Amino acid sequence: MSKRPSSGRKALSFLGANSVPIMFILIVGICIPLSGFSPAFLLNEIITRMGRNIFLILSLLIPIMAGMGLNFGMTLGAMAGEIALIFVSDWQIWGIPGIILAMILSIPISVVLGIMCGKILNASRGREMITSYIISFFTNGVYQLLVLYMMGSIIPIIHSSIKLPRGYGIRQTVGLLNMRQSLDNVLALKIGGVKIPIMTFIVIAVMCLVIIWFRRTKLGQDMRAVGQDMEVARDAGINVERTRIISIVISTVLAGFGMIIYLQNMGDMATYSAHSQIGMFCIAALLVGGASVDRASIGNVFLGVVLFHLMFILAPTAGAKITGDTMIGEYFRVFISYGVITVALIMYETKKRKEKAGMGQLLEAAQREEESAHA
Amino acid sequence: MRKTLFRVCTIVLLLVLAAVMLVIGRGHTIYFDNKNLEVDGQKYEAVRRINVNVNGEQVAKLSKKERGMATCMGQSFQFEIEVIREKNGPSEFLTFDLALPYNMDGVVVNLPAMMAGLPQDKWMSEFIPAPVVEEEEEELPTDEFDLGGDL
């Protein structure tokens, strides 16, 4: 008969499994009183950042489900969203129609980039995260070539307000004033100075429901099977390669939508740098929420956004109060963001090694038992 | 077969939706001029004061030789003007429905000529912004995946 784990051991394993969010809750708990921000200000900031970022982070869940780890290639989707926004901005399509049109335009670009990324990741099985990270650098180069040299010369761009003075290439910043917060302002509520972007949250809620529904579909089940064991899934008749490519395509398309929601909230677009930071930020936020390389839930997304962004808001002020220098807080949050990704990767590798060792021990015991039975 | 049909329908639906968005989301800036205009030798003179209202909200108060502006989305634009021809004189309210040309970002409307009932092409013209001479500078994109800045 197997022994039940004691409550002390249970608590220890809970702490171990949730060490990152617990650490962040403690940091945030210390920083809130030090920062001196009012609860209304913090709530307002957090709600704005939730509306801005959650959709993007949700795009990371499906590749994790398919066992492809953290999709650093979501940057590709972000670039597709930006290209679509450049066109929409040039064609002067404003407001919600502009957002919808940008989303539609981003789909084919995201699909093409997603298929390319998925095929490369299939070829580099077991090293998906580093490969997707490098793909995003490579695609960033192609994006710059397209936006900096081809737009305005080969691809028609009419408006001088978004073109560089030399006549081709897109400016460093593209203004999205005519669609700024268009989605956020639909049905927006203001309660005690806190603006709640109801429509954005409805879109996020619908996306969450779609993800929950998707997990139960045949394709969703296939992805989970592939994520657990590719060989077993293949033996069960699942087309593993195709399933993995579909997961990356879905993630890329969703990242494109997420980037459009993000940029409509910001009201302008840093053409050459907006996408480059986004993958890292989203992955860091997801990990802060308690996700790991092989396991992530919608709850992790919400918790991660709240904790990670609270730290973003609090760290500079708290750092300034403690050390007298705002930059210390800035360094701290950068260090924490990279650190949390590193810790998650180490924890994942350690867990994998432990599981492998455990399997080896089980196999050895089974062999010994068999030998003794034969003797 | 069913799969192909579903895919084709999805693509067609997206294309239709995109076309609808292109029409209903097209943004225009409308410039209202209260300026003298000469059409075919006939002079249409600016009036003392014109107030322009869009959706019940005043967007411009125009004296002689002044220009006001409003923005609109879509291909039609309805607005109301309050015309005051003399000091302390009575107000005259007029409502207009404009069909906006798709290819024009900025549309200039000469109000005195429009009030005179001339055809649209006589009082509507495209707004062409004055060219701005900018210093050409090489804008180098960053290739760093850093975590600086805000979200």
Interface residues (C-beta under 8 A of the other chain):
Chain A: R49 R52 N53 W91 Q92 I93 W94 G95 I96 P97 G98 I100 L101 I104 L105 I107 S136 F137 N140 G141 Q144 L148 H159 S160 L164 P165 R166 G169 R171 Q172 N178 T271 Y272 S273 S276 Q277 G279 M280 F281 A284 H309 F312 E330 R333 V334 S337 Y338
Chain B: L14 L17 A18 V20 M21 L22 I24 G25 R26 G27 H28 T71 M73 D105 V132 E134 E135 E136 E137 E139 P141 T142 D143 E144 F145 D146 L147 G148 G149 D150 L151
